[in-house]
Amino acid sequence: MSEQINEQILKNYPLFQKVRYENKELVKNVINLEDEGSNNANYKHGKSFVKSKKLEDIEFIIEANKKDIKRYGFKLMSKLLCERPFFRFDASGCTHNNNSLLIPLTLRQITTPHFQYYDKEGYNTAYKTEELKDPDIISELEQDINKGAEIFCKESVTFTTGNRYPTINRDSGLLFKTNEIDLLKDIKFDEAF
């Protein structure tokens, strides 16, 4: 199914561009990922409000898979701008198909990791920076959500106080609930062999 043009973005494209490239400030320095507020039991979520000179309702949203540390993403969202995230980062997942006819065929399928924004035609468009083409950086991203946060914050111009990156605490509690039983509990082992 082909993606539709985002009419809300088209109507507000100059504002979108200003918000996209302005220096924005995260309210929280540390963001804990929690189960609450999730409509997907396989993911933890976190969020922070974002200070902006252009919009008053921007949220920085994190989604991280509980079992697969490589599956996470970041979004910037403003209902005043449009109903969907206006900028995002996917660390892993499906290839994104760019629909704009202005994009050459060779650049229409973008594998993860990638960023997504809205182009001037209103299409949700994915792209990679040079960092996201580097195998060493991709390996770091797969192991550390904070490396992903750093790359996202640089590209989206969204920082904490003092132009720093937020710390994402993925392990605020168990990643998933278990009824694990310690099978070795109360067993005494001989130390002599």
C-alpha positions as CSV (number, residue, x, y, z in Angstrom):
1,M,0.0,0.0,0.0
2,S,1.4,3.3,-1.0
3,E,1.8,6.0,1.6
4,Q,-0.5,9.0,1.4
5,I,0.7,12.6,1.3
6,N,0.5,14.3,4.7
7,E,-1.7,17.3,4.0
8,Q,-1.2,18.8,7.5
9,I,2.6,19.0,6.8
10,L,2.0,20.5,3.4
11,K,-0.2,23.2,4.8
12,N,2.4,24.0,7.5
13,Y,5.6,23.2,5.6
14,P,7.4,26.5,6.4
15,L,6.7,25.9,10.1
16,F,7.8,22.3,9.9
17,Q,11.1,23.4,8.4
18,K,11.7,25.9,11.1
19,V,10.9,23.4,13.9
20,R,12.9,20.7,12.2
21,Y,16.1,22.8,12.2
22,E,15.7,25.0,15.3
23,N,17.8,24.2,18.4
24,K,15.3,22.4,20.7
25,E,15.8,21.5,24.3
26,L,14.7,18.3,26.1
27,V,13.1,18.9,29.5
28,K,14.6,15.6,30.9
29,N,18.3,14.7,31.1
30,V,17.5,11.1,32.0
31,I,14.6,9.2,30.4
32,N,13.5,5.9,32.0
33,L,11.8,3.4,29.7
34,E,8.6,2.0,31.3
35,D,5.8,-0.4,30.5
36,E,3.1,2.1,31.4
37,G,1.2,3.9,28.6
38,S,2.2,1.2,26.1
39,N,-0.3,-0.2,23.6
40,N,2.2,-2.9,22.7
41,A,3.2,-5.4,25.3
42,N,6.5,-6.1,23.5
43,Y,7.8,-2.5,23.9
44,K,8.9,-0.1,26.6
45,H,8.3,3.6,26.2
46,G,9.8,6.8,27.4
47,K,9.2,10.4,26.7
48,S,10.2,14.0,27.5
49,F,8.7,17.3,26.6
50,V,10.7,19.5,24.3
51,K,11.1,23.2,24.6
52,S,10.7,25.0,21.2
53,K,10.4,28.6,20.2
54,K,7.9,27.6,17.4
55,L,5.6,25.0,19.0
56,E,4.6,24.3,22.6
57,D,3.6,20.6,22.5
58,I,6.6,18.8,21.1
59,E,7.4,15.4,22.6
60,F,10.5,13.2,22.3
61,I,9.2,9.6,22.3
62,I,11.3,6.4,22.6
63,E,10.1,2.9,21.9
64,A,12.4,0.0,22.7
65,N,11.7,-3.7,22.2
66,K,11.9,-5.6,25.5
67,K,13.6,-8.7,24.2
68,D,15.7,-7.4,21.2
69,I,18.0,-4.6,22.1
70,K,18.6,-3.8,18.4
71,R,14.9,-2.8,17.9
72,Y,14.3,0.7,19.1
73,G,13.4,4.1,17.7
74,F,13.0,7.8,18.5
75,K,10.2,10.2,17.4
76,L,9.5,13.9,17.6
77,M,5.8,14.6,17.7
78,S,3.6,17.7,17.8
79,K,-0.2,17.5,17.4
80,L,-0.2,21.2,16.6
81,L,1.9,20.3,13.5
82,C,0.4,17.0,12.4
83,E,-1.1,13.8,13.8
84,R,2.0,11.7,13.1
85,P,5.6,12.0,14.2
86,F,7.3,14.7,12.1
87,F,10.8,13.3,12.5
88,R,11.9,9.9,13.5
89,F,14.8,7.4,13.7
90,D,14.5,3.6,13.3
91,A,17.5,1.6,14.5
92,S,16.2,-1.6,12.9
93,G,13.2,-3.0,11.2
94,C,11.7,-2.9,7.7
95,T,13.1,-1.2,4.7
96,H,11.4,2.2,4.0
97,N,10.1,2.9,0.5
98,N,10.3,6.5,-0.5
99,N,7.4,7.4,-2.8
100,S,8.3,10.8,-4.1
101,L,8.9,10.8,-7.9
102,L,11.6,13.4,-7.3
103,I,13.8,10.7,-5.7
104,P,15.8,8.5,-8.1
105,L,14.8,4.8,-8.1
106,T,18.2,3.8,-6.6
107,L,17.4,5.8,-3.5
108,R,13.8,4.8,-3.0
109,Q,14.5,1.8,-0.7
110,I,16.3,2.8,2.5
111,T,17.3,0.0,4.9
112,T,17.6,0.6,8.6
113,P,19.1,2.3,10.5
114,H,17.6,5.5,8.9
115,F,15.9,8.8,9.7
116,Q,12.5,9.8,8.4
117,Y,11.1,13.3,7.8
118,Y,8.5,14.9,5.4
119,D,9.7,16.3,2.1
120,K,8.3,19.3,0.4
121,E,5.7,17.2,-1.4
122,G,4.4,15.9,2.0
123,Y,5.8,12.4,1.7
124,N,7.4,10.6,4.6
125,T,10.9,10.1,3.3
126,A,13.7,8.1,4.8
127,Y,17.4,8.8,4.4
128,K,20.8,7.8,5.8
129,T,23.6,10.1,6.9
130,E,27.3,9.0,6.5
131,E,27.3,7.9,10.1
132,L,24.4,5.5,9.4
133,K,26.5,3.9,6.6
134,D,29.5,3.2,8.8
135,P,29.5,-0.5,9.9
136,D,31.3,0.3,13.2
137,I,28.7,2.9,14.1
138,I,25.9,0.5,13.1
139,S,27.4,-2.1,15.4
140,E,27.4,0.5,18.3
141,L,23.8,1.4,17.6
142,E,22.8,-2.2,17.8
143,Q,24.3,-2.6,21.3
144,D,23.6,0.8,22.9
145,I,20.4,2.8,22.7
146,N,22.3,5.8,24.0
147,K,24.5,5.9,20.9
148,G,21.3,6.0,18.9
149,A,20.0,8.8,21.1
150,E,23.2,10.8,20.4
151,I,22.9,10.3,16.6
152,F,19.2,11.2,16.7
153,C,19.7,14.3,18.8
154,K,22.4,15.6,16.5
155,E,20.3,15.1,13.4
156,S,17.1,16.5,14.9
157,V,18.9,19.4,16.7
158,T,17.4,18.3,20.1
159,F,19.6,18.4,23.2
160,T,19.4,18.6,27.0
161,T,20.6,21.6,28.9
162,G,24.1,22.6,27.8
163,N,23.7,20.9,24.3
164,R,24.2,17.5,25.8
165,Y,22.6,14.2,24.9
166,P,20.0,12.5,27.1
167,T,20.7,9.3,29.0
168,I,18.2,6.5,28.2
169,N,17.7,4.1,31.1
170,R,16.4,1.0,29.3
171,D,16.6,-1.2,32.4
172,S,14.4,0.7,34.8
173,G,12.9,-2.5,36.1
174,L,12.8,-5.8,34.3
175,L,12.8,-5.7,30.5
176,F,10.1,-8.4,30.7
177,K,8.3,-10.1,33.5
178,T,9.3,-13.7,34.4
179,N,8.3,-16.3,36.9
180,E,11.9,-17.6,36.9
181,I,12.7,-20.4,39.4
182,D,16.2,-20.9,40.7
183,L,16.7,-24.6,40.1
184,L,19.9,-24.5,42.1
185,K,18.5,-22.9,45.2
186,D,19.3,-24.7,48.4
187,I,21.7,-27.2,46.7
188,K,25.1,-27.5,48.4
189,F,27.9,-28.4,46.1
190,D,31.0,-30.3,47.1
191,E,34.1,-28.3,46.6
192,A,36.4,-31.3,46.5
193,F,36.7,-33.1,43.1
